[in-house]
Amino acid sequence: MAESTVQNRMLKSRQAAAYLGISERKLWQIEKEGRIPSVRIDRAVRFDINDLDDFIRRAKGGE
């Protein structure tokens, strides 16, 4: 039986901050300002990797 690999597109805050190369504190500040959306599932907060990529594109001026 072949194993399938699932790539997790929802990142924890530590993973999202590392992906962006910033601190978690800065990530939370940007999220609070509404510049990066987050997904809340009960107490768990996750960041969609596509939203992080969109944030990078906007920051580079490439809307």
N, C-alpha and C positions, 0 to 999 in steps of 0.2 A: 504494500500500500504506500503510495507516494504522500509525503508530507507537504502541505502547502504552507507557505510563509505569509503571515499577515503583517503588513507594515502598519504600525500604529500611527494614525494621522492626528490623534488627540494627545497632546503632550502635557505633562505635569508642569507646574511653574518652573521648577528647576531645569527641566529639559528645555522648555521654551526659552528661558533666559540664556542658557548655554547656546542654543541654536542661533539666537540673535547676538551673542557675544556681549551681553550686558548682565548686570546683577539682577537678582530676583527683586530687590527693592525698586530698581528702575523699571522693571517689567510691571510691577504692581502700580507704580505711578502712571505709566503710559496707559495701562488698562483702566485705571480710575478716571483718566482724562477722556476715555472713550476712543482712543486712537487704535487700540487693539481690542477686539471683542473676546469675551471668554464664554465658556459654556459651564454652567453650574448644574451638577447632578447631586442633589442633596448637599452635602458639605464638600464634595469634591469639585475642584475648579480645574478645567482643562482648557487648553489653547489649541485651536485647529491650525495645523501647519500651513494650510492654504491662506489663512488670515495673517500668519506671520510673514509669508511670502508677499502678500499684498502690502503689508506695512513696509517691508523692505523696498518694494517697487515705488511706493508713494514717497518714501524718504529720499529715494534717488531722483525724484522728480519725474517718474515715468508713469504717472496715473494710468 
